[in-house]
Amino acid sequence: MTWARTGEDVRRHGTQKAAILEHLRSGKPLTQDVGRELCGAMRVASRVAELRKAGHLILTLRNAAGVAVYVWLAGPGGVVE
């Protein structure tokens, strides 16, 4: 079976990315649980990877439990807002 991305997938991922970026830009760290709860994103790491590809500088740290914690440092071109 082949999986094809639909227009709905593209819209949903765009909305998730926007919510994740807004959360990160507010200075708050983001984990998978927070991303799922606040942004509706089941694959936070994928959305973060897409934001990085778009030029955002996002740091990945690991907490004591080994869970990824994402922190936004700068936008495309190194711009800090």
Backbone as CSV, one residue per row, in Angstrom:
resi,resn,N_x,N_y,N_z,CA_x,CA_y,CA_z,C_x,C_y,C_z
1,MET,0.842,-1.181,0.000,0.000,0.000,0.000,0.884,1.240,0.000
2,THR,0.552,2.184,-0.834,1.308,3.425,-0.927,0.515,4.533,-0.258
3,TRP,1.222,5.325,0.518,0.580,6.435,1.212,0.791,7.705,0.406
4,ALA,-0.269,8.450,0.159,-0.179,9.708,-0.576,-0.641,10.838,0.330
5,ARG,0.134,11.892,0.348,-0.201,13.057,1.165,-1.359,13.811,0.520
6,THR,-2.357,14.144,1.310,-3.526,14.851,0.790,-3.440,16.337,1.116
7,GLY,-4.316,17.113,0.512,-4.373,18.539,0.807,-4.699,18.799,2.267
8,GLU,-5.513,17.927,2.836,-5.858,18.065,4.259,-4.622,17.871,5.134
9,ASP,-3.771,16.910,4.768,-2.524,16.689,5.512,-1.651,17.938,5.476
10,VAL,-1.523,18.531,4.307,-0.687,19.723,4.145,-1.218,20.861,5.007
11,ARG,-2.522,21.090,4.992,-3.133,22.156,5.809,-2.942,21.893,7.299
12,ARG,-3.165,20.656,7.726,-3.040,20.310,9.138,-1.599,20.487,9.610
13,HIS,-0.651,20.039,8.813,0.758,20.177,9.192,1.156,21.645,9.256
14,GLY,0.639,22.453,8.328,0.924,23.891,8.350,0.377,24.550,9.604
15,THR,-0.823,24.155,10.009,-1.434,24.689,11.226,-0.644,24.251,12.454
16,GLN,-0.214,23.000,12.471,0.580,22.497,13.588,1.911,23.232,13.675
17,LYS,2.561,23.429,12.527,3.841,24.150,12.521,3.670,25.562,13.042
18,ALA,2.604,26.239,12.627,2.359,27.610,13.082,2.150,27.645,14.595
19,ALA,1.401,26.696,15.124,1.153,26.649,16.570,2.436,26.340,17.335
20,ILE,3.238,25.418,16.813,4.513,25.075,17.452,5.445,26.271,17.430
21,LEU,5.541,26.942,16.294,6.421,28.104,16.182,5.978,29.220,17.126
22,GLU,4.687,29.466,17.212,4.175,30.492,18.128,4.550,30.151,19.571
23,HIS,4.397,28.894,19.934,4.739,28.453,21.294,6.231,28.650,21.556
24,LEU,7.067,28.214,20.620,8.515,28.331,20.805,8.963,29.791,20.845
25,ARG,8.406,30.615,19.976,8.786,32.037,19.945,8.381,32.770,21.216
26,SER,7.418,32.241,21.938,7.005,32.873,23.198,8.043,32.644,24.296
27,GLY,9.073,31.835,23.975,10.135,31.580,24.940,9.926,30.331,25.773
28,LYS,8.856,29.615,25.487,8.556,28.398,26.245,9.174,27.186,25.548
29,PRO,9.725,26.251,26.322,10.243,25.021,25.716,9.086,24.133,25.252
30,LEU,9.382,23.231,24.338,8.356,22.349,23.791,8.809,20.898,23.875
31,THR,7.936,20.042,24.364,8.169,18.594,24.375,7.082,17.936,23.528
32,GLN,7.222,16.648,23.297,6.214,15.905,22.541,4.848,16.014,23.216
33,ASP,4.804,15.877,24.525,3.527,15.941,25.246,2.869,17.306,25.110
34,VAL,3.663,18.372,25.248,3.122,19.733,25.115,2.661,19.957,23.682
35,GLY,3.442,19.510,22.714,3.066,19.658,21.310,1.769,18.951,20.980
36,ARG,1.585,17.784,21.539,0.356,17.025,21.306,-0.829,17.727,21.957
37,GLU,-0.635,18.184,23.190,-1.726,18.793,23.956,-2.123,20.168,23.417
38,LEU,-1.143,21.037,23.169,-1.439,22.414,22.772,-1.602,22.600,21.269
39,CYS,-0.868,21.822,20.485,-0.808,22.063,19.047,-1.470,20.968,18.221
40,GLY,-1.857,19.877,18.852,-2.479,18.783,18.127,-1.517,18.008,17.242
41,ALA,-0.226,18.132,17.502,0.787,17.481,16.670,1.193,16.148,17.281
42,MET,1.017,15.083,16.532,1.427,13.764,17.008,2.911,13.524,16.747
43,ARG,3.470,14.203,15.755,4.882,14.024,15.406,5.596,15.371,15.488
44,VAL,5.824,15.818,16.701,6.445,17.122,16.943,7.820,17.203,16.291
45,ALA,8.601,16.132,16.370,9.946,16.141,15.784,9.898,16.416,14.284
46,SER,8.892,15.909,13.598,8.752,16.159,12.162,8.443,17.622,11.883
47,ARG,7.552,18.208,12.690,7.225,19.626,12.494,8.439,20.499,12.811
48,VAL,9.204,20.149,13.846,10.418,20.896,14.191,11.426,20.785,13.052
49,ALA,11.560,19.604,12.467,12.476,19.419,11.333,12.067,20.302,10.160
50,GLU,10.771,20.419,9.913,10.284,21.283,8.834,10.593,22.745,9.133
51,LEU,10.440,23.159,10.394,10.770,24.536,10.777,12.263,24.795,10.612
52,ARG,13.088,23.827,10.975,14.537,23.967,10.785,14.868,24.096,9.303
53,LYS,14.224,23.297,8.489,14.458,23.350,7.041,14.075,24.717,6.482
54,ALA,13.091,25.362,7.115,12.660,26.702,6.702,13.599,27.789,7.224
55,GLY,14.621,27.403,8.004,15.624,28.357,8.451,15.593,28.733,9.916
56,HIS,14.681,28.180,10.678,14.613,28.490,12.108,15.698,27.726,12.858
57,LEU,16.326,28.403,13.806,17.351,27.781,14.638,16.674,27.290,15.914
58,ILE,16.528,25.973,16.026,15.845,25.355,17.160,16.799,24.351,17.788
59,LEU,17.045,24.538,19.066,17.951,23.683,19.819,17.180,22.505,20.412
60,THR,17.777,21.323,20.363,17.188,20.146,21.001,18.025,19.776,22.212
61,LEU,17.382,19.744,23.358,18.014,19.311,24.603,17.326,18.025,25.047
62,ARG,17.899,17.335,25.999,17.264,16.144,26.573,17.093,16.374,28.065
63,ASN,15.887,16.114,28.575,15.670,16.252,30.014,16.170,14.995,30.734
64,ALA,16.001,14.945,32.046,16.510,13.825,32.845,15.916,12.482,32.422
65,ALA,14.715,12.511,31.861,14.063,11.278,31.410,14.460,10.906,29.984
66,GLY,15.295,11.748,29.352,15.728,11.480,27.986,14.774,11.980,26.920
67,VAL,13.788,12.766,27.324,12.794,13.299,26.397,13.342,14.553,25.725
68,ALA,13.121,14.671,24.417,13.575,15.847,23.677,12.804,17.085,24.128
69,VAL,13.544,18.166,24.338,12.971,19.461,24.691,13.488,20.447,23.652
70,TYR,12.574,21.091,22.920,12.943,22.010,21.850,12.868,23.447,22.344
71,VAL,13.876,24.249,21.949,13.945,25.657,22.333,14.275,26.460,21.082
72,TRP,13.467,27.489,20.795,13.683,28.343,19.624,14.746,29.381,19.952
73,LEU,15.737,29.526,19.070,16.806,30.498,19.275,16.720,31.672,18.316
74,ALA,16.386,31.421,17.048,16.341,32.496,16.058,15.544,32.046,14.840
75,GLY,15.042,33.036,14.122,14.312,32.760,12.897,15.253,32.669,11.711
76,PRO,14.697,32.564,10.507,15.525,32.482,9.308,16.501,33.656,9.224
77,GLY,17.721,33.369,8.861,18.732,34.414,8.760,19.308,34.816,10.101
78,GLY,19.015,34.070,11.153,19.549,34.380,12.477,18.839,35.512,13.186
79,VAL,17.646,35.866,12.722,16.887,36.969,13.301,16.225,36.520,14.598
80,VAL,16.499,37.253,15.672,15.857,36.995,16.960,14.794,38.059,17.150
81,GLU,13.575,37.628,17.369,12.472,38.595,17.496,12.072,38.776,18.927
